[in-house]
Amino acid sequence: MERSQGVRGWLPWAGAYFVIWALAVYVRLQSGDALDAIICGVIFAGLLPPVVWFFTRKSKPVEIAVERPGRELGAVLIWLAIYAVVMLGFVFTWIKTTLTPGAPLYELVMLGVKLIIHVVIPVIILKLVAAKVMPLLAPRFGARGVLPLLIILGAVFTALMLVISPSLKEISGIRATAATFAWAAPAAFLWMAVEAGFTEEFLFRAVLQTRLSAFLKSEAGAIVIGALLFALAHAPGIYLRPDTAGDQIQGLTQVIAFTIGVLSPIAVLFGLIWARTRSLGLLVVLHASVDFLPNLSEFMHVWAK
């Protein structure tokens, strides 16, 4: 297995990923807007993986059995294709045009749909191919290295969002009272932990990456391919709903370059965390740490009126 091969087993995959990521950055440079991709690549795929490796250097990740790698991976990939085009593109667009974005009903419906497409349907698919589900759902906060990673990376992500996102300006513009902020901040964190953290980490890391690892017999290969699939799965939704990534991204090629350049480095880091800890709980909390501040003002607009 890859884990016993040490660094040599990881270098070819890391090199291949860097080439693909660098190509995406080059494409983004043609539009004059590659800074976001460069920052994400350097931080999430460059500086932070050694931190994860250091704190998990003595860990022995739980082996999650995949009895039929080819069949299970094939079923998941078919659903992922449907998810990317039909769900992220057309279904979410239909919901947005049918309901009022920013209204409580809209947010509740979106949360329900996300839980269905990221968790409920993948669980049904795994059950249909006789795969085990419960080992994927274990939070494993007690695994070696999880607590220091939770503290250190959580602090890094929060500080990073304070610097590179307009979160503080947006929050200050709400003029909420201290009492409102006291309940809204933790509620927003829990909301993001479920809506973004649990849904995406379960599908892409616990379900998809575990199948990729078993099929390829390579943790490194599963991380790289899983990260690229994570990025590409978001491309149709961004292309069909350009407002989700800003109006500055024009054309499908630029959208794909954006997702690979910006989203895949984050997925590489989270994929490494899953490979080294098998802690879904850690991934959920860290994912919420990334999304919490950028979405706090919107959450307060919806629920603290």
C-alpha positions as CSV (number, residue, x, y, z in Angstrom):
1,M,0.0,0.0,0.0
2,E,1.0,3.6,-0.6
3,R,1.4,4.4,3.1
4,S,4.3,2.0,3.4
5,Q,6.2,3.5,0.4
6,G,6.9,6.8,2.1
7,V,7.7,9.9,0.2
8,R,8.5,8.2,-3.0
9,G,4.9,7.1,-3.5
10,W,3.7,10.6,-3.1
11,L,6.1,12.6,-5.3
12,P,4.8,11.6,-8.7
13,W,1.2,12.5,-7.7
14,A,2.3,15.7,-6.1
15,G,4.3,16.6,-9.3
16,A,1.3,15.8,-11.5
17,Y,-1.0,17.9,-9.4
18,F,1.4,20.8,-9.5
19,V,1.5,20.8,-13.3
20,I,-2.3,20.8,-13.6
21,W,-2.6,23.5,-11.0
22,A,0.1,25.6,-12.6
23,L,-1.7,25.3,-16.0
24,A,-4.9,26.5,-14.4
25,V,-3.0,29.5,-12.9
26,Y,-1.6,30.2,-16.4
27,V,-5.1,30.2,-17.8
28,R,-6.3,32.5,-15.1
29,L,-3.4,34.8,-15.8
30,Q,-4.7,35.4,-19.3
31,S,-7.7,37.0,-17.7
32,G,-5.4,39.1,-15.4
33,D,-6.9,37.5,-12.2
34,A,-4.8,34.7,-10.8
35,L,-4.0,36.1,-7.4
36,D,-6.7,34.1,-5.6
37,A,-5.4,30.8,-7.2
38,I,-1.8,31.6,-6.3
39,I,-2.7,32.4,-2.7
40,C,-4.8,29.3,-2.3
41,G,-2.2,27.1,-3.9
42,V,0.7,28.4,-1.8
43,I,-1.2,28.2,1.5
44,F,-3.5,25.2,1.2
45,A,-1.4,22.9,-1.0
46,G,2.1,24.3,-0.1
47,L,2.4,25.5,3.5
48,L,-0.3,23.7,5.4
49,P,0.2,20.0,4.3
50,P,3.5,19.7,6.1
51,V,1.7,20.9,9.3
52,V,-0.8,18.1,8.9
53,W,1.9,15.6,8.2
54,F,3.9,16.7,11.3
55,F,1.0,16.3,13.7
56,T,-0.1,13.0,12.2
57,R,3.4,11.5,11.7
58,K,2.8,8.9,14.4
59,S,-0.9,8.3,13.5
60,K,-2.3,5.0,12.3
61,P,-5.4,5.9,10.4
62,V,-8.3,3.5,10.6
63,E,-8.6,1.3,7.5
64,I,-12.1,1.6,6.0
65,A,-12.9,-1.6,4.1
66,V,-14.1,-1.2,0.5
67,E,-15.2,-4.7,-0.7
68,R,-15.9,-3.8,-4.3
69,P,-13.7,-0.8,-5.3
70,G,-14.6,-0.8,-9.0
71,R,-18.3,-1.1,-8.5
72,E,-18.5,1.3,-5.6
73,L,-16.4,3.9,-7.3
74,G,-18.3,3.6,-10.6
75,A,-21.6,4.2,-8.8
76,V,-20.3,7.2,-6.9
77,L,-18.8,8.7,-10.1
78,I,-22.1,8.4,-11.9
79,W,-23.9,10.2,-9.1
80,L,-21.1,12.8,-9.0
81,A,-21.7,13.6,-12.7
82,I,-25.4,13.9,-12.1
83,Y,-24.7,16.0,-9.1
84,A,-22.4,18.4,-10.9
85,V,-24.6,19.1,-13.9
86,V,-28.2,18.6,-12.8
87,M,-28.1,19.4,-9.1
88,L,-25.5,22.2,-8.8
89,G,-26.6,23.7,-12.1
90,F,-30.2,23.3,-13.0
91,V,-31.8,22.3,-9.7
92,F,-30.2,25.1,-7.6
93,T,-31.0,27.6,-10.4
94,W,-34.7,26.4,-10.4
95,I,-34.8,26.9,-6.6
96,K,-33.3,30.3,-6.8
97,T,-35.8,31.5,-9.4
98,T,-38.8,29.9,-7.7
99,L,-38.1,31.0,-4.1
100,T,-36.8,34.3,-2.8
101,P,-33.0,34.1,-2.1
102,G,-32.1,35.3,1.4
103,A,-35.5,34.4,2.8
104,P,-35.7,31.8,5.6
105,L,-37.7,29.4,3.5
106,Y,-35.2,29.6,0.7
107,E,-32.3,28.8,3.1
108,L,-34.2,25.9,4.7
109,V,-35.0,24.4,1.3
110,M,-31.4,24.7,0.1
111,L,-30.2,23.1,3.3
112,G,-32.6,20.2,2.8
113,V,-31.6,19.7,-0.8
114,K,-27.9,19.8,0.0
115,L,-28.4,17.1,2.7
116,I,-30.3,15.0,0.2
117,I,-27.8,15.2,-2.7
118,H,-24.6,15.1,-0.6
119,V,-25.6,12.6,2.1
120,V,-28.9,10.8,1.7
121,I,-28.6,9.8,-1.9
122,P,-24.9,8.8,-1.6
123,V,-25.8,6.6,1.4
124,I,-28.6,5.0,-0.6
125,I,-26.1,4.3,-3.4
126,L,-23.6,2.8,-1.0
127,K,-26.3,0.6,0.5
128,L,-27.3,-0.6,-3.0
129,V,-23.8,-1.7,-3.7
130,A,-23.5,-3.4,-0.3
131,A,-20.9,-0.9,1.0
132,K,-20.5,0.0,4.7
133,V,-21.6,3.5,5.7
134,M,-21.2,3.9,9.5
135,P,-17.3,3.9,9.4
136,L,-17.5,6.9,7.2
137,L,-19.6,8.9,9.7
138,A,-17.4,8.4,12.8
139,P,-16.2,11.9,14.0
140,R,-13.0,10.4,15.5
141,F,-12.1,13.6,17.5
142,G,-9.9,11.4,19.7
143,A,-7.6,10.2,16.9
144,R,-3.9,11.1,17.2
145,G,-3.1,14.6,15.9
146,V,-6.8,15.7,15.6
147,L,-6.9,18.1,18.5
148,P,-3.8,20.1,17.6
149,L,-4.9,20.3,14.0
150,L,-8.3,21.5,15.1
151,I,-6.8,24.3,17.1
152,I,-4.0,25.3,14.8
153,L,-5.8,25.0,11.4
154,G,-9.0,26.5,12.8
155,A,-7.1,29.6,14.0
156,V,-5.2,29.8,10.6
157,F,-8.4,29.6,8.6
158,T,-10.2,32.2,10.7
159,A,-7.2,34.6,10.5
160,L,-7.0,34.0,6.8
161,M,-10.6,34.8,6.2
162,L,-10.2,38.0,8.3
163,V,-7.4,39.1,6.0
164,I,-8.6,38.1,2.5
165,S,-12.3,38.4,2.8
166,P,-14.5,41.5,3.4
167,S,-16.0,39.8,6.4
168,L,-15.4,42.4,9.1
169,K,-16.6,45.2,6.8
170,E,-19.8,43.3,6.0
171,I,-20.4,42.4,9.7
172,S,-19.9,45.9,10.9
173,G,-22.3,47.2,8.3
174,I,-25.1,45.2,9.9
175,R,-25.0,47.2,13.1
176,A,-26.2,44.2,15.2
177,T,-26.4,44.4,19.0
178,A,-24.0,42.4,21.2
179,A,-26.9,40.2,22.3
180,T,-27.8,39.4,18.7
181,F,-24.2,38.7,17.7
182,A,-23.8,36.5,20.8
183,W,-26.4,34.0,19.5
184,A,-26.0,34.5,15.7
185,A,-22.2,33.9,15.6
186,P,-22.3,30.3,17.1
187,A,-25.6,29.6,15.2
188,A,-24.0,30.6,11.9
189,F,-21.0,28.4,12.6
190,L,-23.2,25.4,13.3
191,W,-25.2,26.2,10.2
192,M,-22.1,26.2,8.0
193,A,-20.8,23.1,9.7
194,V,-23.9,21.2,8.5
195,E,-24.7,23.0,5.2
196,A,-21.1,23.1,3.9
197,G,-18.9,21.1,6.1
198,F,-20.9,17.9,6.7
199,T,-22.4,17.7,3.3
200,E,-19.4,18.3,1.1
201,E,-16.8,16.5,3.3
202,F,-19.0,13.4,3.6
203,L,-19.5,13.1,-0.2
204,F,-16.1,14.1,-1.4
205,R,-13.7,12.9,1.3
206,A,-15.5,10.1,3.2
207,V,-17.3,8.6,0.2
208,L,-15.4,9.5,-2.9
209,Q,-11.8,9.6,-1.7
210,T,-12.1,6.4,0.2
211,R,-13.3,4.6,-3.0
212,L,-10.5,6.2,-5.0
213,S,-7.9,5.1,-2.5
214,A,-9.1,1.5,-2.6
215,F,-9.4,1.4,-6.4
216,L,-6.0,3.1,-7.1
217,K,-4.3,1.5,-4.0
218,S,-2.8,4.9,-3.5
219,E,-3.7,7.5,-0.8
220,A,-1.8,10.2,-2.8
221,G,-3.6,9.4,-6.0
222,A,-6.9,9.5,-4.2
223,I,-6.1,12.9,-2.7
224,V,-5.0,14.4,-6.1
225,I,-7.8,12.9,-8.2
226,G,-10.4,13.6,-5.5
227,A,-9.3,17.2,-5.3
228,L,-9.5,17.7,-9.0
229,L,-13.0,16.0,-9.2
230,F,-14.1,18.2,-6.3
231,A,-13.0,21.3,-8.3
232,L,-14.5,20.1,-11.6
233,A,-17.8,19.1,-9.9
234,H,-18.3,22.8,-9.0
235,A,-17.6,24.1,-12.5
236,P,-21.0,23.4,-14.1
237,G,-22.7,25.1,-11.2
238,I,-20.5,28.2,-11.4
239,Y,-20.8,28.3,-15.2
240,L,-24.6,28.0,-15.1
241,R,-25.0,30.3,-12.1
242,P,-22.2,32.9,-12.7
243,D,-23.3,35.0,-9.8
244,T,-22.1,32.3,-7.4
245,A,-18.4,33.1,-8.2
246,G,-18.8,36.7,-9.4
247,D,-19.4,38.1,-12.8
248,Q,-15.7,38.4,-13.6
249,I,-15.3,34.8,-14.6
250,Q,-16.2,34.6,-18.3
251,G,-16.3,31.3,-20.3
252,L,-16.2,27.7,-19.3
253,T,-12.4,27.4,-19.7
254,Q,-11.9,30.3,-17.2
255,V,-14.5,28.7,-14.8
256,I,-12.6,25.4,-14.9
257,A,-9.3,27.1,-14.3
258,F,-10.8,29.0,-11.4
259,T,-12.1,25.9,-9.7
260,I,-8.9,24.0,-10.2
261,G,-6.7,27.0,-9.2
262,V,-8.8,28.0,-6.2
263,L,-10.8,25.1,-5.0
264,S,-8.6,22.1,-5.6
265,P,-5.7,23.3,-3.3
266,I,-8.3,23.4,-0.4
267,A,-9.4,19.9,-1.4
268,V,-5.8,18.7,-1.4
269,L,-5.4,19.8,2.2
270,F,-8.7,18.4,3.3
271,G,-8.0,15.2,1.5
272,L,-4.7,14.8,3.3
273,I,-6.4,15.4,6.6
274,W,-8.9,12.6,5.8
275,A,-6.1,10.3,4.7
276,R,-4.1,10.9,7.9
277,T,-6.9,11.0,10.5
278,R,-10.2,9.5,9.0
279,S,-11.8,12.1,11.2
280,L,-15.0,13.4,9.5
281,G,-15.6,15.6,12.6
282,L,-12.3,17.4,12.2
283,L,-13.1,18.1,8.5
284,V,-16.6,19.4,9.2
285,V,-15.3,21.8,11.9
286,L,-12.4,23.0,9.7
287,H,-14.7,23.5,6.7
288,A,-17.0,25.6,8.8
289,S,-14.0,27.6,9.9
290,V,-13.3,28.5,6.3
291,D,-16.9,29.4,5.5
292,F,-18.1,30.9,8.8
293,L,-16.9,34.5,8.6
294,P,-17.6,35.1,4.9
295,N,-21.2,33.9,5.4
296,L,-21.9,35.4,8.9
297,S,-23.4,38.7,7.6
298,E,-25.7,36.9,5.2
299,F,-26.8,34.6,8.0
300,M,-27.6,37.5,10.2
301,H,-29.5,39.2,7.4
302,V,-31.7,36.1,7.1
303,W,-32.2,35.1,10.7
304,A,-31.6,38.2,12.8
305,K,-34.1,40.6,11.2
